[in-house]
Amino acid sequence: MAVGDIACAPGEVTTATTCQAAATYSLAAGLKPDHVLVLGDNQYESGSLADYQASYALSWGKFKSKTFPVPGNHEYGTLGAAGYFGYFGSAAGNVGQGWHSSSFGGWRVVGLNSNCAEVGGCQTGSTQEHYLRSKLYNDKKDKRKCTLALWHHPRFSSGQHGDDAEMSDIWQTLQDYDAEMVLSGHDHGYERFLPMNSDGTGGGSDTIPSWVVGSGGKSLYPIVHSRPNSAGYSLSFGVLRIDLYSKGYKWRYYPTSGKSSDNGSALCT
């Protein structure tokens, strides 16, 4: 299960268009996930430890033991994202960095920190990019087949925040090692993109499809940019289910409205 932009600050009032973390959690719980990928801005407004404990913990925090997180920009509303690292502990990666990886059913799952200015950059040669490249290089030697990467700020988005060019080198590194999919949040809604190169063009065998899943409950944003290669979107709260297999995957977006829409499957490259 994957989603970001989740919990309102303690005391904020739930309405039909805001603060729906309890509803998205209930939906996800009913789907019985093995792992939960949270895509940043997990706790508004500043990601303090007290707010995590008073708000996020009451809904998505119930998945804490199976959660694989990445930080968003709101986590850095607290100096050094201390609340985020304090709440998730070792599952968040090293304090001050926030990148980490795991293996789920033969897949390499890599969590990265797209708050580039906070971690020494995301460009080729940065500490984070070197970490990613070394993980993928070793996986290739071991003949691990499939790779999923997640971070907060989407490389491509039709929402009000739009594209994040700072992640283009990270994207290129993933292309260099034939990664299968990228997940992000930040724009509040759901959107899926066809496989693309790091510069936003299509074509080529190493291009990567991506998903924006910022629909975890905080609020919803409109589609405003009409990005090329956008293949499906939903302006509703909801969660993305991904079923990982040894040689491929399936996905389906589940909105809280119950009108399931975008879904499909693909093989690993």
C-alpha positions in Angstrom: 0.0 0.0 0.0 1.4 3.5 -0.9 0.2 7.0 0.0 1.5 10.3 1.2 0.3 13.7 2.5 -1.6 12.1 5.3 -2.4 13.5 8.7 -3.6 16.9 9.7 -2.2 18.7 12.7 -3.9 17.7 16.0 -7.2 19.5 16.5 -7.9 20.3 12.9 -11.5 19.6 12.0 -12.4 16.8 9.6 -14.5 17.8 6.6 -15.5 16.2 3.3 -12.4 17.8 1.7 -9.8 17.9 4.5 -8.4 15.7 7.2 -9.5 12.3 5.9 -6.6 10.3 7.2 -8.9 8.1 9.3 -10.9 7.2 6.1 -7.9 6.4 4.0 -6.4 4.3 6.9 -9.7 2.4 7.2 -9.7 1.7 3.4 -6.1 0.5 3.5 -6.6 -1.7 6.6 -9.4 -3.4 4.8 -7.0 -4.3 2.0 -4.7 -6.0 4.5 -1.3 -4.7 3.3 1.9 -6.6 3.9 4.0 -3.4 3.7 3.0 0.3 3.8 5.0 2.9 1.8 4.4 6.4 3.1 5.5 9.1 0.7 6.2 12.2 2.9 4.3 15.0 4.4 3.0 12.2 6.6 2.3 14.7 9.5 1.3 18.3 9.1 2.1 21.1 9.6 5.7 20.7 11.0 6.2 17.0 11.5 7.0 17.4 15.2 7.2 14.2 17.3 4.3 15.4 19.5 2.1 15.9 16.4 3.1 12.5 15.0 2.1 10.9 18.3 -1.1 12.9 18.7 -2.4 12.6 15.1 -0.6 10.2 12.6 -0.3 7.5 15.3 -4.1 7.3 15.6 -4.6 6.2 12.0 -1.7 5.3 9.7 0.6 4.9 12.8 -1.3 1.6 13.4 0.8 0.3 10.5 4.0 1.5 12.0 5.6 -2.0 12.3 5.2 -2.6 8.6 5.9 1.0 7.3 8.6 2.0 4.9 8.7 5.8 5.1 10.3 8.8 3.3 10.2 12.4 4.5 8.4 15.3 2.9 9.0 19.0 3.1 6.6 19.4 6.1 8.7 17.0 8.1 11.5 19.7 7.9 9.2 22.2 9.6 10.9 20.7 12.6 14.7 21.3 12.5 16.5 18.4 10.8 13.1 16.5 10.5 13.8 15.4 14.1 10.2 14.5 14.7 10.1 12.2 11.7 13.4 10.4 12.6 12.3 10.2 16.2 8.9 8.7 15.4 10.0 6.1 12.8 13.4 5.3 14.3 15.7 3.0 12.3 13.0 2.5 9.6 13.6 6.0 8.4 17.3 5.5 7.7 20.2 7.4 9.2 19.4 10.6 11.0 20.3 13.5 8.7 20.1 11.4 5.6 16.8 9.6 5.3 17.7 7.2 2.4 17.4 3.5 3.0 16.4 0.3 1.2 14.9 -3.1 1.8 14.0 -6.2 -0.1 10.3 -7.2 -0.5 9.7 -10.5 -2.1 12.8 -10.2 -4.3 12.2 -6.6 -5.2 14.7 -3.8 -4.2 12.7 -1.0 -2.6 14.6 2.2 -2.1 13.4 5.2 -0.1 15.1 8.5 -1.0 15.1 12.0 0.4 14.0 14.6 -2.1 14.6 17.5 0.3 17.8 18.0 -1.6 19.0 21.1 0.1 18.8 19.4 3.5 20.9 16.4 2.6 23.8 17.7 0.5 22.0 17.6 -2.9 20.5 15.0 -5.2 22.8 15.5 -8.2 25.1 12.9 -9.7 28.0 12.3 -7.3 26.1 13.4 -4.2 26.2 11.1 -1.2 22.6 10.1 -1.8 23.1 9.4 -5.5 26.2 7.4 -4.8 24.3 5.3 -2.2 21.5 4.6 -4.8 24.0 3.7 -7.6 25.9 1.3 -5.3 22.8 -0.4 -4.2 21.6 -0.9 -7.8 25.0 -2.0 -9.0 25.2 -4.7 -6.3 21.7 -5.8 -7.1 22.6 -6.1 -10.8 25.6 -8.3 -9.9 23.3 -10.5 -7.7 20.8 -10.6 -10.6 18.0 -9.1 -8.5 15.2 -8.4 -11.1 12.9 -5.6 -10.0 13.4 -2.1 -8.4 10.9 0.3 -6.9 11.9 3.8 -5.7 10.0 6.3 -3.6 10.5 9.9 -2.5 8.3 12.9 -1.8 8.6 15.5 -4.5 7.5 14.1 -7.9 9.8 14.3 -10.9 6.7 14.8 -13.0 3.2 16.0 -11.9 0.2 17.8 -13.4 -0.7 19.2 -9.9 -0.1 22.7 -8.6 3.4 22.0 -7.5 4.4 20.5 -10.9 7.7 18.9 -11.8 10.7 18.7 -9.6 13.8 18.9 -11.8 16.1 18.4 -8.8 15.3 14.7 -9.0 16.3 14.3 -12.6 19.8 12.9 -11.9 18.4 10.4 -9.4 15.9 9.4 -12.1 18.7 8.9 -14.6 20.5 6.7 -12.2 17.4 4.5 -11.8 17.2 4.4 -15.6 20.8 3.3 -15.8 19.9 0.2 -13.8 16.4 -0.5 -15.4 14.2 0.4 -12.4 10.5 -0.5 -12.7 8.6 2.3 -11.0 8.8 5.5 -9.0 6.3 6.7 -6.4 5.9 10.2 -4.9 3.4 12.5 -3.2 3.5 16.3 -2.6 0.6 17.1 -5.0 -2.6 16.1 -3.3 -4.3 13.7 -5.5 -3.6 10.6 -7.6 -1.9 10.6 -11.0 -0.1 8.0 -13.1 2.5 8.7 -15.9 3.5 6.5 -18.7 7.2 5.5 -18.8 9.5 8.5 -19.3 13.1 9.5 -19.5 14.6 11.8 -16.9 14.0 14.8 -19.1 10.3 14.0 -19.5 10.4 12.5 -23.0 9.0 9.1 -23.8 10.4 6.2 -25.7 13.3 3.9 -25.0 13.5 0.6 -23.3 14.8 2.0 -20.0 12.1 4.6 -19.4 10.2 4.5 -16.0 6.5 4.8 -15.2 5.6 6.9 -12.1 2.8 7.6 -9.7 1.9 10.6 -7.6 -0.1 9.4 -4.6 -0.6 12.5 -2.4 -4.1 11.5 -1.5 -3.7 10.3 2.1 -6.1 12.7 3.7 -4.7 16.2 4.3 -6.5 17.9 1.4 -6.9 17.8 -2.4 -5.3 19.9 -5.2 -6.6 20.4 -8.7 -4.8 19.3 -11.9 -3.4 22.5 -13.4 -0.4 21.7 -15.7 -1.6 19.1 -18.2 1.7 17.3 -18.3 2.5 15.1 -21.3 2.2 11.3 -20.8 -0.2 11.6 -17.9 -2.3 8.5 -18.2 -4.7 8.5 -15.3 -5.7 10.6 -12.3 -8.2 10.8 -9.6 -9.0 14.0 -7.6 -10.2 12.0 -4.5 -8.7 10.7 -1.3 -7.5 7.1 -1.6 -4.6 4.6 -1.6 -2.5 2.8 -4.2 -2.3 -1.0 -4.0 0.7 -2.6 -5.6 1.1 -6.4 -5.8 4.8 -7.3 -6.3 5.7 -10.6 -8.1 9.1 -12.0 -8.9 8.9 -10.8 -12.5 6.3 -8.1 -12.5 3.6 -6.2 -10.6 0.0 -5.1 -10.6 -1.5 -1.8 -9.4 -4.9 -0.4 -8.6 -5.9 2.9 -7.1 -8.7 2.7 -4.5 -10.5 6.0 -3.8 -12.5 6.4 -0.6 -15.5 7.1 -2.8 -15.5 3.4 -3.8 -15.3 4.1 -7.5 -12.1 2.2 -8.3 -10.6 3.4 -11.5 -6.9 3.2 -12.6 -5.4 -0.2 -12.6 -3.0 -2.4 -14.7 0.0 -4.6 -14.7 3.5 -4.8 -16.1 6.6 -7.0 -16.3 10.0 -6.1 -14.9 12.4 -4.9 -17.6 
